[in-house]
Amino acid sequence: MVVTSSPAGSETTLPPLSLYIHVPWCVRKCPYCDFNSHAFSGDIPEEAYLRALLEDLDQDLALTGGRSIQTVFIGGGTPSLMSPVFYQQLFQALRQRLDFIPGAEITLEANPGTVEQARFEGFHEAGINRLSLGIQSFNPEHLKVLGRIHDDKAAHRAIQAARQAGFDNFNLDLMHGLPGQTPDDAIADLEAALAWEPPHVSWYQLTLEPNTEFYSRPPVLPDDERLWDIYEKGGNFLRRNGYSDYEVSAWSRPGMASRHNLNYWTFGDYLALGAGAHGKITGTGNVSRYWKTRQPSAYLNRIGSRTAGSETIEPDDLPLEFLMNALRLTEGVNDQLFSTRTGLPLSTVAVKLEQLRKENLLAPDRLKATELGHRYLNSLLERFL
């Protein structure tokens, strides 16, 4: 067990540790995407990026604090553009530098337009044991509006290829609240997804984020009444089919929740590798966030540390940071986890918690938003600003 001093001066156990790896390249930037993704032309510099990732990790090894890696998530961009050989070499090198728990969850994001059977088999052989497939919709017209490079047929082929390659644990990413989408359209997407019996479905609302094409030239989205109708009918459909919403936009069959995401929501730590990756680390008496050089070319050519910046979360800000994550979980967390993760006594926020419980926004016996609290979650969290 690894312990450190807390902001309040007492000893606290370090949180579980995950690893996030970012692959910044994609075939084409989607109009809604605000992630650090860059359309490429020509060959991706796999060997150079592998070297850069390992140099990056070597600079950050002390951040592990002697902890084992619980989960890995490879996001992008489009990580499935990289070859199986790249991942075989990457994980061989990672295991030489880091200790992984037995059965560590290792997830790769993949887009249907960039995969085929042999590629999935190679990913599986490299040690990747979970896929997250960026389907977004099975409706051809909606896929065109979203700027996706695949159609509905390619989406079905990708899921079939994943299953045949041995991936029993996979997630299907779907969006709702799409331009022109009706509740029936949303249910049709969910029906198409559930026909494949996925262990996990991420079903989240399309939002218009700054620095995206959709933000500059916004499409007409469903109004609030239709959005609620879609959300309510879709949620009921998923529940009837054996899925539970353990988090605001994450649905799973029993025992198949994303362990990596649960570490985020319970304010665990995570190392960051790759261009633009973000990490969070609990140190001696503080909790800090840090981020890596964003531009791929600068990341590849950087000499020395690839960390572009970091900030310590002030003790006054820790309650909001913790609750912004924990209250996304349908079941919330127990009161004790607040102190375990932040190092602050629960009395720091006791008055505010009591008032929220009186207003039926929080459950009486744990840090859990009620149904009303989830509906007004942003307003609830503003109380901790």
Secondary structure in CASP SS format (residue, H / E / C, confidence):
PFRMAT SS
TARGET T0000
AUTHOR 0000-0000-0000
METHOD secondary structure of the structure
MODEL  1
M C 1.00
V C 1.00
V E 1.00
T E 1.00
S E 1.00
S C 1.00
P C 1.00
A C 1.00
G C 1.00
S C 1.00
E E 1.00
T E 1.00
T E 1.00
L C 1.00
P C 1.00
P C 1.00
L E 1.00
S E 1.00
L E 1.00
Y E 1.00
I E 1.00
H E 1.00
V E 1.00
P C 1.00
W E 1.00
C E 1.00
V C 1.00
R C 1.00
K C 1.00
C C 1.00
P C 1.00
Y C 1.00
C C 1.00
D C 1.00
F C 1.00
N C 1.00
S C 1.00
H E 1.00
A E 1.00
F C 1.00
S C 1.00
G C 1.00
D C 1.00
I C 1.00
P C 1.00
E H 1.00
E H 1.00
A H 1.00
Y H 1.00
L H 1.00
R H 1.00
A H 1.00
L H 1.00
L H 1.00
E H 1.00
D H 1.00
L H 1.00
D H 1.00
Q H 1.00
D H 1.00
L H 1.00
A H 1.00
L H 1.00
T H 1.00
G C 1.00
G C 1.00
R C 1.00
S C 1.00
I E 1.00
Q E 1.00
T E 1.00
V E 1.00
F E 1.00
I E 1.00
G E 1.00
G E 1.00
G C 1.00
T C 1.00
P H 1.00
S H 1.00
L H 1.00
M C 1.00
S C 1.00
P H 1.00
V H 1.00
F H 1.00
Y H 1.00
Q H 1.00
Q H 1.00
L H 1.00
F H 1.00
Q H 1.00
A H 1.00
L H 1.00
R H 1.00
Q H 1.00
R H 1.00
L C 1.00
D C 1.00
F E 1.00
I E 1.00
P E 1.00
G E 1.00
A E 1.00
E E 1.00
I E 1.00
T E 1.00
L E 1.00
E E 1.00
A E 1.00
N C 1.00
P H 1.00
G H 1.00
T H 1.00
V C 1.00
E C 1.00
Q H 1.00
A H 1.00
R H 1.00
F H 1.00
E H 1.00
G H 1.00
F H 1.00
H H 1.00
E H 1.00
A C 1.00
G C 1.00
I C 1.00
N C 1.00
R E 1.00
L E 1.00
S E 1.00
L E 1.00
G E 1.00
I E 1.00
Q E 1.00
S C 1.00
F C 1.00
N C 1.00
P H 1.00
E H 1.00
H H 1.00
L H 1.00
K H 1.00
V H 1.00
L C 1.00
G C 1.00
R C 1.00
I C 1.00
H C 1.00
D C 1.00
D H 1.00
K H 1.00
A H 1.00
A H 1.00
H H 1.00
R H 1.00
A H 1.00
I H 1.00
Q H 1.00
A H 1.00
A H 1.00
R H 1.00
Q H 1.00
A C 1.00
G C 1.00
F C 1.00
D C 1.00
N C 1.00
F E 1.00
N E 1.00
L E 1.00
D E 1.00
L E 1.00
M E 1.00
H E 1.00
G C 1.00
L C 1.00
P C 1.00
G C 1.00
Q C 1.00
T C 1.00
P H 1.00
D H 1.00
D H 1.00
A H 1.00
I H 1.00
A H 1.00
D H 1.00
L H 1.00
E H 1.00
A H 1.00
A H 1.00
L H 1.00
A C 1.00
W C 1.00
E C 1.00
P C 1.00
P C 1.00
H E 1.00
V E 1.00
S E 1.00
W E 1.00
Y E 1.00
Q E 1.00
L C 1.00
T C 1.00
L C 1.00
E C 1.00
P C 1.00
N C 1.00
T C 1.00
E H 1.00
F H 1.00
Y H 1.00
S H 1.00
R C 1.00
P C 1.00
P C 1.00
V C 1.00
L C 1.00
P C 1.00
D C 1.00
D H 1.00
E H 1.00
R H 1.00
L H 1.00
W H 1.00
D H 1.00
I H 1.00
Y H 1.00
E H 1.00
K H 1.00
G H 1.00
G H 1.00
N H 1.00
F H 1.00
L H 1.00
R H 1.00
R H 1.00
N C 1.00
G C 1.00
Y C 1.00
S E 1.00
D E 1.00
Y E 1.00
E E 1.00
V C 1.00
S C 1.00
A E 1.00
W E 1.00
S E 1.00
R C 1.00
P C 1.00
G C 1.00
M C 1.00
A C 1.00
S C 1.00
R H 1.00
H H 1.00
N H 1.00
L H 1.00
N H 1.00
Y H 1.00
W H 1.00
T C 1.00
F C 1.00
G C 1.00
D E 1.00
Y E 1.00
L E 1.00
A E 1.00
L E 1.00
G C 1.00
A C 1.00
G C 1.00
A C 1.00
H E 1.00
G E 1.00
K E 1.00
I E 1.00
T E 1.00
G C 1.00
T C 1.00
G C 1.00
N C 1.00
V E 1.00
S E 1.00
R E 1.00
Y E 1.00
W E 1.00
K E 1.00
T C 1.00
R C 1.00
Q C 1.00
P H 1.00
S H 1.00
A H 1.00
Y H 1.00
L H 1.00
N H 1.00
R C 1.00
I C 1.00
G C 1.00
S C 1.00
R C 1.00
T E 1.00
A E 1.00
G E 1.00
S E 1.00
E E 1.00
T E 1.00
I C 1.00
E C 1.00
P H 1.00
D H 1.00
D H 1.00
L H 1.00
P H 1.00
L H 1.00
E H 1.00
F H 1.00
L H 1.00
M H 1.00
N H 1.00
A H 1.00
L C 1.00
R C 1.00
L E 1.00
T C 1.00
E C 1.00
G C 1.00
V E 1.00
N C 1.00
D H 1.00
Q H 1.00
L H 1.00
F H 1.00
S H 1.00
T H 1.00
R H 1.00
T H 1.00
G C 1.00
L C 1.00
P C 1.00
L H 1.00
S H 1.00
T H 1.00
V H 1.00
A H 1.00
V H 1.00
K H 1.00
L H 1.00
E H 1.00
Q H 1.00
L H 1.00
R H 1.00
K H 1.00
E C 1.00
N C 1.00
L C 1.00
L E 1.00
A C 1.00
P C 1.00
D C 1.00
R C 1.00
L E 1.00
K C 1.00
A E 1.00
T C 1.00
E H 1.00
L H 1.00
G H 1.00
H H 1.00
R H 1.00
Y C 1.00
L H 1.00
N H 1.00
S H 1.00
L H 1.00
L H 1.00
E H 1.00
R C 1.00
F C 1.00
L C 1.00
END
